């Protein structure tokens, strides 16, 4: 059985209780381990995505607007007399 302390009166209460047995104040439920893990994974993915975007913006081969640069193909001069 896990216990928490009431923020209003300081009484110890079971974490599964909806309200404090001492004063009746609603008890806040803390996040479960699974919820914390999901938040941590999302944060890591966001940071990694941001890092990838920064690296790609610094690449001189890739324009910053995401388009591909196409250079013109040189043409050969036409022969006279043919």
Number of C-alpha atoms within 10 A of each C-alpha: 5 7 11 18 15 22 13 13 12 12 13 14 18 16 18 13 14 14 16 23 15 13 12 12 14 14 20 16 11 9 8 8 9 9 11 10 11 11 12 12 12 11 12 12 12 12 12 12 12 12 12 11 11 11 10 15 15 11 10 8 10 13 13 12 7 9 8 10 9 6 6 6 6 6 6 6 6 7 6 5 4 4
